[in-house]
Amino acid sequence: MLKLKTPLLLSILLVAVLIGWQVLTPIVNAVSPATTVSTPAMTATQAVTTSYSTFRDEALEQQLDAALEVGFYPPNRERFHAILALLDDTTPIDTYVRAKSYRAYELLLAEGDGAAAFALVADLQQRAQQSGSRDAQLEAMLAEAQLLLFDQQPRQAMARIFRFEDKVGQVSSPRLSFFANHLIGRILQENSQYEEALEYFLRSHDVMQNNDRELSNRRLIFVNLHIARIQSELRNDEAALATTIETIELALDSELHARLPDLYVLKGFIERTFDPHTAKQSFEQAIYWADRLGDTRVRLIGRNNLGSVYLLAEQYDAARAILLEALGIANQLEREQDTPVIYFNLGYIQVLEGDYAAGIEQMEQATDAFREYGRQSEVADWLGFMAHAYELSGRYEEQAQTLLEQRRLRDDLFRSERDRVVSALQLRFRSQEQNRRIELLHQQGQLQAEQLSNQQLQQRIVQLVVLVAVLGLCILIFFVRSLRRANNRLNEANKALHDQSIRDPLTGLLNRRSLQQAMESHRRLPSETDAIFLLDIDLFKQVNDIEGHAAGDEVLTTVAERLKRVCRDSDLVVRWGGEEFLIVLRHTHIEALPNFARRLLNTIGEQPMTYAGQSIRVTATAGFVTLPLSTDSDANFDWERAIQLADVLLYYGKAHGRNQVNGLIKVHRPLSPDTQTLLFTDIASVIGADWVTHVYVEGPQQAPK
């Protein structure tokens, strides 16, 4: 707050105000005649109310509310088509577009006729545009985005958001405001923009919060379910669990049971990482309500999740029994797409019980079936369990191949996610740029009109500018210190933003982006040697599964600190992703690399880590490559190829017992394409050849816990 500390300054300000009033008064008087607008007889609020009632048929709206129940179109299709039969060209446009939108959803979801559904929505958009009703126009645009979401086109749905996002606040119907915010939230959720999605879900929640009608309670339950899912995706388990429990209580109190199966499944999913017993009870409740309500999807999901709880608790007989029950339901209902995951879990139980051949065969068949429709991220997760099964059975070569395939899938996912984000940013930029140009043209039109009327005021404006300059000079000194402090805060904020862009938020290590920048700017002299180590924490998934994700995060941060202790300030220590770390040793000596590898393994593995009073044994496996690698020119073998070769060496170590480092110091012949192909595809035979210098270092042995 500005404080006037002297009578002199107060006097100056008082005089300035009086002079300014004398200057501004003629300007106001001059502008007023040119800008006077006649006042309409009807107020804006009255106009909206009249328009709202004119465009709606309240009787039909009530019939649609009563018929809708749970879902995107009325489940009683005979009753719904009786309502549709009442529509004609005289039906108010808001009600007409709403009812026909439900028909479009029915065409796509119930009848599988996507072409007819999109054609109907296109006709609705044309009718709504001609009517002038904002509510009808928004409803028709929302219908198109909803169809795209139903049709597994989330990116195209994302592009539609920019067309109607600014219209949501202009509509009259609370139902439509709820639907718009909720749909935007679901589209953002499908595009993995969880924070923004949560904001829109909360807006839709606020729209219905103060209305205690049964219809509003149904919508509150629906949006709360999505809010809890987003909170769970963001790993805010405490908030997700609180929202889920609150929504379950609302559903039970209001006797609206349709969403209870999904709510109990979500509750069990959140609880199973820290309270398996309560998670078991939640999944049992999900199964109870799904059986009672005939919810086929949750009848299967609930049993499969309950089986996973038994599986983690090593209660294999109970897990097998509930999974076989789920399999019977799936076969009875002819839901073939749900059987691979059940067969996979049953095969995994066989492997854990020692029946390796039969169990692995069943898991492989289920995985092949799941590849036809499963998402890449889900297939990658399955491959992790397949690799564990191969490891338990001693089939290390197949384990290594499976881990390599899993790595390729995750790399493809990383690139796809990057392309998706760039595309979304481009769409947002184009939309914002178009809006900015429209606004600029509008402002230019206003400016031209005002210039004509302001020419006569130039002399008085000059006087006002002089007055403002004098006044600004008087108070400038009071803002200097505030500006200095603001600049300091801005510099600190910029530094924090820079650190966030180049560092991993969990470990504080450099990230991939910073590594790429550093390597592109790094210039190595021909006489100098660099080394690149790629390191992976052994059996890290078991830490997450047994001790929990919080323990896994503690292991990652502890390993990061130990890596920084063993490296020099000039070295680059990077979190490469998941449980992988990358180290770049600049200007090193080949003779020192075996000792460095030994120190690396000893620093990580000699002392167990402790979390919540529990001792956690941690070891790591690494591969490394030197640059230059060949005694001859290797201009076609850059640092990116070196990382790929280090990854091959890492997984060679994984397949040969873990807790070790394998490295290539020199290749004593040119790195021709054939030589590189051999290095990347048959590293086992290369290591035994006389034309390479291979380093093998074994890590420390720890007593079992």
Secondary structure, DSSP 8 states (H G I E B T S, - for coil): ------HHHHHHHHHHHHHHHHHHHHHHHHHHHHH-----SS-HHHHHHHHHHHT--HHHHHHHHHHH-SSSS-S-HHHHHHHHTT--TTS-HHHHHHHHHHHHHHHHHTT--HHHHHHHHHHHHHHHHHHT-HHHHHHHHHHHHHHHHHTT-HHHHHHHHHHHGGGGGG---HHHHHHHHHHHHHHHHHTT-HHHHHHHHHHHHHHHHT--SHHHHHHHHHHHHHHHHHHHHTT-HHHHHHHHHHHHHHHHHTT--TTHHHHHHHHHHHHTTT-HHHHHHHHHHHHHHHHHHT-HHHHHHHHHHHHHHHHHTT-HHHHHHHHHHHHHHHHHTT-GGGHHHHHHHHHHHHHHTT-HHHHHHHHHHHHHHHHTTS-HHHHHHHHHHHHHHHHHTT-HHHHHHHHHHHHHHHHHHHHHHHHHHHHHHHHHHHHHHHHHHHHHHHHHHHHHHHHHHHGGGHHHHHHHHHHHHHHHHHHHHHHHHHHHHHHHHHHHHHHHHHHHHHB-TTT--B-HHHHHHHHHH----TT--EEEEEEEETTHHHHHHHH-HHHHHHHHHHHHHHHHHHS-TTSEEEEEETTEEEEEE-S--GGGHHHHHHHHHHHHHSS-EEETTEEE---EEEEEEEES-BSS--TT--HHHHHHHHHHHHHHHHHTTSSEEEEEEEESS---HHHHHHHHH-HHHHHTSTTEEEEEEE-------
